[in-house]
Amino acid sequence: MDLRQLKYFLAVAEEGQITKAAKRLNITQPPLSQQLILLEKEIGSRLFDRGKKHIRLTKAGNILQRRAKQMMELMGTTINELQEATDGISGRLAIGTITSSGGSLLPNHIQEFRKCYPKVNFHLHQGETQKILELLKVGIIEIGFVRFPVDYKLYDYLILPEESMVVAANANMFQPRMAPLELCQLMGQPLLVHQRHVPMITELCRQGGFAPNFFCTSDDITVLLIWANLGLGIAIVPESAINLFPGSSLEFYEMAPPTIKTTSAIIWSKKHPLSAAANHFITLFK
């Protein structure tokens, strides 16, 4: 198996047709089909279910597609590191971030960074903390923005300032500009909560004398804000999420003590040396 075969395989997987993939790769169909057959023989498993008009990935094909994307991205990261060693601080810096940090924390720092290092481009992966950890583990990204808890034995890290949680609700739910919400006002309400915050909010509600009504838990804060905007429930989100959904009819409310706090951090792998670009970027947060 070589990188050319993986490139061919990914093109066919994404296009769903040999004809379209061949056109995209600027080659003829016969050599493309032959490379796929050789790849299946080498792996010892069928990668595609071939129909009359479209082909679909098998279970093995789906696994290879996920890993092939990672391998191609890792190759790109390696090339960038080699170019950086020769040309100075340039190339591409791959970062992974949770949704709230990607929309609020990163942009200002990237603007500042670009003034000093205009030759550096960025590739941003966005998702929940577990996805960021997986990308760090295999070396697809150099830096991750995540929320607690994670196993810091595996990572070097820089803890970011503690952040308050706020309530996001459709404008019809509460009075506009209401004073900070009391915890008891959430009793019986359909709550929309990130799955990582469930234990913390459950314990706080228990101390307040009631059990929370979790209408929806998700690993994506954006989804929670959309549901809250539709009036399906009340979202409890980090304060940094306020600017993620501009133009909505959402109102955001502070919470009266005891307030709910969340902590995030910048982490990077202890096993993979950082590029010069990554080191300088981390310095912005110190």
N, C-alpha and C positions, 0 to 999 in steps of 0.2 A: 504494500500500500504506500503510495506517495502523495505529495501535496496536489499534484495535477489531478489524480484520480478523485481526491476529496473535493476539489474545486468542481469537477465535472458532476460528481454525485450531488453536491449541494445545488447546482444549477437545475438539474433534473427534478430534485425534490421540491424546489421552490416553484418551478414552472409547471410541473405536473404533466409535461409532454416532452418527448425526445425532440420533436421538431422545434419547439420554442426554445428549449435549452441549447440546442445546436446553434440556432440563430444568435442567441445571446452570447455564446462563447466564440462565435465566428468560426465555426468548424462545420464539417458535413456530418450527417447522421451516422453513417456506418462506423467511423472510428469512435464516436461517442458511445454507441451501443456496445461496441467491442470492449471498451474500457469498463463499462458497467458489468458486463458478463465476467471479465477477469477479476473485478473487485469482489463479486459475489462468490466466485470460485475460491479466491484467496481467503475470504472470511469464512466460507463454508456455510453460508446462510443466505436465503433469499431476501433481498432488500426492498423489492417492489412487487406489488400486485398489478399486473399489466392488463388493462382493459382495452377496448377498441379505440377510444378517444383519449383517455386519461390513464395515468398510472398513479398508484397510491403507495405510500410507504407501509411496509410491514412493521411489526413490533421491533424487529431488529433494525429496520431502516430508520425508525424514529430515534432509537438509541444512538445510531451512528450519526444522524443529523445533528443531534445535540452536541455530541463530542467533536464532530468535524468542525462545527462553528467555533468551538472553544480552541481547537488546534490552529485554525486559520487566524483567529484573533491573537493567539499566543505568538504565532510567527510574526504578525505585524508588530507586536510589542517588542520582540527580539530585534527586528530590523531597526525600530526606532532607537533602541538602546545602543546598537552598533553605530548608527548615524550620530547619536549624541556624543559618543566617545571620540568621534572624529571631528565633528563640526561644532561642538559646544552645546549649550542648552537649546535644543530644538526638538523637533519630532512631535509625537503625540503622547499626551498624558491620559491614561485611562483611570477613571474614577467611578466608584459605585456609591450610590446615595439613596437613603430612604426618601420618600416623596416630599415630606415637609422641608427637609434640608435642601433638596434639589431646587425647590421653588423659592426659597427665602434666604437661606444662609449662603449658598454658593455664588450666586451672580455677582454680588458686590466684591467678593474676594477674587473672583476670576477677572473682573475689570481691573482691579489693582495689580494682579499678577501679570496681566497682559501688557501693562505699561512698561514693566521691567523686562519681560521675556516675550516679545512679539512673535518669535518663531515657533513657539509651542502651541500646538492645537490640542483640543480636548475630545475625548470620546467618553460619553456619559452613559452609565448603566443605572437604571432606576428600578427599585423594587424593595421588597421587605428585607429585614435584617438577615434572615437565613440565606437568601439569594446572594446578598453582598458577601457573606462569609464564604460561600462556595466559590465565588469568583476570585476572592483573595487566595483561597487555598490552592487553586490551580494556576494562579499567576495571570489571569486575564486582566485584572485591575491591580493597581499598585496601592491605592488608597481607598478606604471605605468609610462612609459616614453612617453610623449605626446607633441604635438605642440599646440601653441596658436591658437585660443582662446578657453578656457574652463571656466566653472563657478567655480572659486576658492573659492566661499563661501562654497562649499561642501567638499573641500579638503584642507589638509595641503600640502605645496609644497616647492620646492627648484628650483629656476630659474637657468637654465644652461647658459653658455656663448652664446651670440648672434652668429649666424652663417650666412655666406654669401651664396647666391644662385649662382650657376654656370650653364653654358650652356653645355649640353652634346650632341654631334652630331657625326654622322658617319665621318670618316676621310676625306671623299670626299666633305663634305659640306663647310668647310672653310680651309684656309691655315694652316698647322700644326704650332703650337707654335705662332699663330697670337697674336698680342698685344690684350689687353682686348677688348672685343667686345663692340661696341657702341650699345645702345638700338635701334637705327634706323635700324641696320642690321637685326633685327628680324621682321621688317615690312613685312607683306605678307607671312612670313614663316609659315609652319604648325607647331604649337606649341604643345608640349606634357607636360601637367601640372597636378600636384596633385590638386584635387578638392578644397582642403583647401586654395591653393595659388591663385586661380582664381581671387578673388576680389582684392588682392594686386597687381597682375600683370596687371590686367585690368586698375586699376587706374594709375599705372606707365606709361603704354603705352598711356593712354589718355593724360597724362601730356606731353608725347613726341609727341603728335599730330597725333596719329593713333590708330585704334582699333585692338586688337590682333586677330589673326586667330587661335583659339583653335581647332586643328585637333582631339585631344583626351584629355579628362580629366579622371582621375582614382583615386582610393583610394589606389593604390599600386605603389610605385615608381619603383619597379623592372620591372613591365610591361612597364613603360615609357622608361626605359633604353633599354629594348629589342627592342622596336619599333624604338627608335633612332638609335640603332646599325644596324637595317635593312634599315635605310635611309628613313623611313616613315615620319620623322619629327624631330624637334629639341626639346630636353627635357630641361626644367628649373627645377633644383633639388637642394636640400641642398648640401653643400660641402661635408658633411659626407657620401654622396651616392657614392663618387668617387670609393671607393673600393668594392662596392657591386657586380660588374660585371667583375671580373678579366678575362683576356684573350680575351676581346672583342676588336673590332676595333674602339671603341669610343675615341674621343678626348674631353677633358674638357677645357673650356675657362672661365677665369674670366670676369666679366662684368665691364665696365668703369662706373664711377659715372654718375647718381645716382645709387649706388648699391642696390640690393634687399637683405634684411635681413630677417631671420626667427628666431624665438625663441622657444626653447623647455624647458620642465621642468620635474622634477620628482614629482609625486603627490601620495598621499595616503589618504585614507578615514578618515574623522574625526570621523566616527561612529564605526569603527572597530579598536581596539587596535593592535598595531604592535607587532610582535614577536621580540625577542631579535636579531635574525638573520637579520631581516629587518631593525631594528634600526642601527645595525652596518654597514649594507651595505650602507644605506643612508649617514652615516658619511663619507664614502669615497669621496663623491662628495662635501663636505662642504669645 
